[in-house]
Amino acid sequence: MSLERREFLRLAGLVAAGATVSACTPVYRLAAEAAEGPTPWIEGDGAIFRALNRMTYGPTLMERQHAASVGLGSWIEEQLAPWSLDDLWGDLAVRTLTSLTLQAADLAAWERDDVIAELQRGALLRRVHSRRQLFEVMVEFWTDHFNISVEKGECWLLKTVDDREVIRRHALGNFRRLLAASAHSPAMLVYLDNQVNHREAPNENYARELLELHTLGVDGGYGQQDVMEMARCLTGWTVKNRFWKGQFIFKPEMHDDGPKRVLGMEILPAGQAEAERVLDALALHPSTARRLARKLIRRFLDPIPERAQALIDRAAQAFLASDGEILPMLRVVLLDGVAAAPGQAVPAFKRPMHVVASALRMLDAETDGGELLQTHLARMGQPLFAWPTPDGPPDDPDAWQTGLLARWDFACDLARNEMKGTRVDLPTLAVVAGARDEGEAFDALANVLLGAPLAEPARSEVLRLAAPADAEESLALLAAGLLASPAFQWR
């Protein structure tokens, strides 16, 4: 299919005009107001679509049907118990990625690029194929929170173990155990230089990020003296090498065994137990609870979480009352926030990961998650496991509203089947969605990707623009325009 750039931009504009009132008003908000025009294939699920778009990597038709059948609250409770959900397709998607199950010492024998490629592919494939969508969303949430870049040192072979044993193991568990697992993770210790934190030359990098990013937050009540004292507590927390490469070890000879004072607590000499005691206090600190609640609300509900202060307070209270369990806090955010008023969730610009995964999921793509998809993610600004700074990829929508051309290139390549290892079958998808002719096929694709067909007059104008092409080219053109439209780029 030959499509001039200006024609494509015009098509994207036409789709946007029909799909939105403004760049931040998705089409499914308008669906309930439309008295005329095509009927959505899943009648009246606009609110469900909007909520699922926040809690999944793009809701499929089957997921929308299931959530409509059992109710949004019941769907959330199912997702909060992910191990009760059979996940055959998610498991099958990564079965050939053998590096994901190996230890660091074994991965050291692999080529660096192969290890990174399988880690990136595994993350994308799970997000596309897994039934445990909320779990995968939380895996990404904690991956960002405890960010580690594979571009630093030996993190390329250590992060695979960290992803499996720290993030995925504890993503819906207890935050104290998650924090402890991260603190003992060789990937984290190497990434933030704690493996060289010696009593003769204390290194504050990890101690600072532990307080600022992982727990209390920059305004959480600590000072520079607390950072320095925490760094002293963490001296000797390092990483084994040679035959035991990639294993944590505490070396007493590296440890500063003098008395310390962190956050007002007197820390008497106790070796490794000194930092463990502070980790316990940090995990259940009120500032930590509020910070985690704010971040969850930003991810699921509102880019400016302070507008939901009452919900922040309830989520933080649930976290503290449960001794740091993640599920009670998340349940408040999702049930009292997203599910209680899905139409009130503030639109947020999709991050590149969400753009790619949602397009693949909603179009039922066959994919290997391979190099070309990863290249598109990097061009959009979010290379997996390679964010260069410890704060991780931002949740602020304003941070992603550049590089739109890269998003449109992805839309074109996907719709045209121009990515090796990835294929969509648009005609079959349209038929499955109930379409009988070209107009209904377009309505079906709009319903699949946006939650409802486009309204007139934009619908007729878009169909007119695509008409000169043959049926299959026309459908690809329409799909590309939908993927590039603001209605799809926002969630």
N, C-alpha and C positions, 0 to 999 in steps of 0.2 A: 504494500500500500504506500503510495507516494502522497505525502502531506506536507505542504509548505508550513514553515514555522508560524507565519502570521495567520494562516488558516486555523492552525491548531489553537493558537491563542484566542482567536475569535470564537471557536467552538467552546473553549473553556469559559470564556466570558458569557456566552449564551446559556450554558448549563448553569453557571453561577447565578445568572439573572433569574432563571426559573427555580433554582433550588434554594435561594436565600433572599431575604429582604436586605441584609447587609452581610458583610464577610463573616460575621460571627453569629448568624441566625440560621441554624441547620434546617433542612427541609422538613424533617420529621416534626419540628415544632409547628409547622404550618399545616401538616397533613390533616389534623383534626378540624381545621377551620374550613377546609375545602369541601364545598357542597356538591361541586360538579367535578367531572374529569374521571380518569381511570381509578378504579378501586384497588387499594393495596392488596397484595396476595394474602397477607396476614392482617386481617381487618382490625383496626384499632390498637395496634401494638406500638404506636409512636413513643409512648412513655417507656415501654419495655425496651425498645430499640435504643433509646437514648441512654438508659441505665446500663444495659449490657455493653454498649459502646465504651463505657467507662471502666467496666470490670473485666473485659475480655480484650483480646487482640482482634476485635471485629466480630460481631455476632453472625453466625451462619443462620440460614433459614431454619434449620433443624433446632438450633439453640433457641431461636425466637419462638418457635412453636412450643418447645418444651417449657420455656419460662412462662409463656402465656397460659399454658395448661395447668401448671402447678402453682403459679403465682410467683412474683418476684422475690418475696421473702423466703419462700421455700427453696427457690433456685439458689439464693445466696447461702442458705444453710447447707445445701448439698455441696456447694463449692468450698465452704469452710471445713468440710470433712473430706478432703481430696482423696484420701486413701480408700474411701468407700466407693469411689468411682473407678470402674474399669477403664484403663487407659491403654488399650492394646495398640491403637494407632500411634499414640505418642511414643510408646516403647519401640514399635517397629520402625518408626522414622529415624531413630538413632542407633539401631542395632548394629550397623556396619561401622560405627565410629568407635573403634576398639580403644583408642587412647583415653576415652572418657572414664574408663574403669581402672586405669593404671595408676601406680604410685609414682612419685617424682623421680625416684632412682631409675625406674624403667623408662620414663619419658625422656630422661637425659640421653638415652641412646637414639632417640628419634631426631629427625630433622626439625629444626625450630619452626619453620613455616608450616609443616604438616600438623604439628601439635596445635598451633594457633588456629589453623584452618578448621580442624575438627572441633575445637572448642566453640568457635564462632558458628559453624554449621549446626552443631548440636543445640545451641541456644535458640537459633532461628527456627529450626525444625520443630522443637518442642512447643514453641509459642504458636506455631501455625497448626500443628496437628493434635496437641494434647486436649483431652476433654477437661483437664484440670486447669481451666483458664485462669481462675483467680489465683491459684497457687503460682502459676507461671508469671502473672503480673507481680506478685509479691516477691518472687525470685529476682525479677528485674529491679524492683524497689530496693531490696537489700543489697543487690549487686552495686547499685548506684550509691547507696548509703555508705557501704564499706568498699569504696572504689579502689581497684588495683589495676594498673596498666601493665599489659604483657610486654610493653616496650622497654621496661626498666629491668636491667640485670637478668637474673634467672627467673623472674616472674613468669616468663613464657612457659616454663615447665611446672611452676608451682601453682599457678592460678587454676589449672584443671582440678587439682586436688582441693583447693580452697572452694571452688564452685560446688564441688560434690559434697565435701565433708562439713563445710561451714554454712554456705548460703542455702543450698537446697535442703540440707538436713534440718535446718532450724528455721526455715522461712515462715512457718506458721506455729512455731513452738514458743519457747520462753526466751525473752530478750537477754536475760542474764546469761543463759547458756550460749546464745548466739554471740554476745559480746565476748565471752570467754573464749569461744572457739576461734573468733577472729583474732583475739589477742595472742593466742597460741599458734596462729597460722603462719608458717614460714613465708608464705606469699606476702602477707601483710607486714611482717617484720622486715623482710627484704625491701619491699616497696617503700616503707617509711624509715628505713635505715636503722632500725633498732637492733639488727644483728651485729652492729658495731658500737652499740651503746655500752661503753666501758666506764668503770668508776674513775679511771684516770682522765677520760675525755667524754663526759656525758653527751649524748645526742638527743636533742629535744623533739625531733621531728614527729615521732610516733606519739609521744606524750601530748604534744600540742593538738594533733588531729584527733586523738582519742577524746580530749575534752571539748574541742571546738566543733568537730564534725560528727563523731560517733555517739556522743552522749549529750552533754549539757547545752551546747550551742555557745556562740560567741558572747551572748548576753546572759549566760546561765549561772553567773555568780562566781566564776573563778578568775584568778589573776596570773600574772607572769610568774610569781613565786610558786603558785600551785603547779604550773607547767614544769618548772625546774625541779621541784620536789618529786613530781610524778615520774620524770625522767630518771631520777635517782632510784626510785622504786623499781623501775624497769631495767636497770643495768643487769646484765647477765642473761636476759631473755634473748636467746639467739638460735641459730640453726645449725644442725649437724651437716657434715659433708662426707664425701667419699662414699663408702658402702651404705651409709645412712642418710644420704643426700635428701634434703627436703623434710627432715624431721625436727621438731622443736626440741630444744634442750635448754635447761637453766644451768649456767656455769657460775658457781659460787665465787670463783677466783676473779670474775669480772664484776661482781656485785658490790655496790657501795653499801656496806652494812652498818652505816651510822644511822642515828634516829632521824626521822623525817616528819613533816607536818603537811598534810594535803587536805584542803577544804576544811580546815579546822580540826582535823583528826590527827591525833598523835600516833605515828607509825613507829613502833619499836622494832629493832632488828629481828627479822624473821625470814630472811632469804626470799624465796619465791612467793611466800605467803603474803609479803608486804603488798605487792601489786594486786594480788588476788583480793585482798581486803578492800582496796580502793575500787576495784572493778565491781564488787558487790554494791558498794555505796553509789557509784555512778549509775549503775543499771536501774536502781530504784529511786533515783533522785527526782524530785518534782520537776526540775528543769528538763531532765531527760524525757519524762512522760509528756510534758507539754510540747517539747520539740518534735517528738515522734508523732504525736497527734496532729500537729500542724502540717507535718510533711505528708501524712496520709490523706488529710483533707485536701491538700494541694494536689496530690496525685489523682484523687478520685472525684473531687467535688468542686473546688474553687481555687483558681490560681492565686487568689489573695485570701488565704485561710482565715485571717483575722476577722473577716466578715462573718465567720461562723464561730465566734468566740465561745458561745454556749456549748456548741458541739465539741470544740476543743477541750473544754473543761470536763465534759462528761466522758469523753474518750480517755483523757489522762487519768481521771478518777478510776475508771474501769481497769486501766493498766496497773495502777498502784495497788488497788484492792485485790488484784489477782496475783500479786508478787511478780509482776513483769510478764505475764502471759500476753502474747500478741493477739490471740483470737478474740478475747473480750473487747479489747480496744478497737480492733478491726470491725467487729460486729456492730459496735456503736456507730462507727463512721458509715458503714454500708446500710444498715437497717434504719437508723435514725436520720441519716443524711441522704444517701443516693436513692434508696428505695422509698423513703417517706415522701420525697418530693422530687422525682427525677426531672420534672420540667423546670425546676429551679436551679439545677446544676449550671454553673457558669461555663459557657463554651470555652474550650482550650484548644490551641493549635496543636495538632498531633506532632509528636516527636518522630524523627525518621523511622525508628524501629516500629512504631505503631502504624505508620503509613504502609510500610512494606508488608508487615505481618498481616494487617487487616485486609489489604488488597489480595494477598495470596489466599487467606482463609475464606473471604467472602466470595471470591470467584472460584473456589474449589480447585485451586491450582495443583498440579503435580510438580513437585520441586525437590531438588537435592540440597537446597539451601547453600549452593556453592558460590564460586568465586565471583560470578557476575552480579549476583544479588548482594554479596558483601561489598563489592565495588560501588554499587549504587548507594548502599548505606553510608559508606565513607564519603562519597561525593555529596550526600545530603548533610554530612557533618556529624554522624554518629557511628564511627567505626566501633564494632563490638569489642569490649574488653581492652580498649586502647585510648580511653579518655585520658588526657595528659596530666590533669590535676587531681588532687585527692578529693575534691568536693563532688566529683562525678558529673555526668551530664545534667544540665539544669532542667527543672520542671517549669520554669518561667516561660510562658508561651512566646513572649517577646524575643527570647533568645533564639528562636527557631524560624522567625519570619523573614529569613533571607534565603538565598539559594533556591528560589522557587523553580528555576529552570531545571535543576537536577531532579526535582520531584516530577516535573512534566516529562523529562526524558525517561524516567522510570515508568511512568504511566504509559507512554507510547511503546516502550520496549516490551512491557508485560502484555499489553493488549494485542500487540502484533506478533507475539510469540517469537521475539528476537533475542531471547536469553537462553543460551544453551543450558540444559538441565532444568528448565522451568517451562511449563506449558499450561495454558488455559484453554478450555473448550467452551467458548461462549455460546455457540448454537445449541449445544446440548444443555448447558445451564439454563438458557432461556426457555427451552422446552420443558425442563424439569420444573421451572418456576411458573409454568402455565401458559406460555406465549404461543399464539397461533399464527401471527404474521409479524412483519418487521416492526410495526408500531407497538404491538404488544411485547415484542422482544426488548425494545428499548425501555418500555415501562417496567418489564421484569428486571432488567439490569439496574435501573434506577432504584427499584424497590430493594434489590439485593444490597446495593452499595450505600444508599442514602436513607433507606427506611420507608420510602414512599415514592411513587412516580412523580415526575415533574408536572407542574401546573401549566395551563395555557396562559399566554401564547408561546412561551418559551419552548414547550414540547414540540409544537408544529414547526417552529423555526429551526430547531436543531435537527429534526427529521428531514426537513427540506435541504439543509446544508449537506447532510450525509447521503442524500438520495442518489447523486451521480455515481457513486461507487457500487460494486456488486454487493450482494447481501452480506457475505462474510466480511468483506472490507468495511462495509458500512457499520456492521456491528462492532468491529474492532475500533473504528473511529469513535463511535458513541461511547464505548467502554472507556477509552482513553480520556475523552472529555469529562466523563463522570469522575474518574479517578483524579483528574487534575483540578476539579472544581473546588471552590472553598467549602462547599457542603461536605465533601469527603475529607478534605484536609483538616477540618475542625471536628472535634468530638464533643 
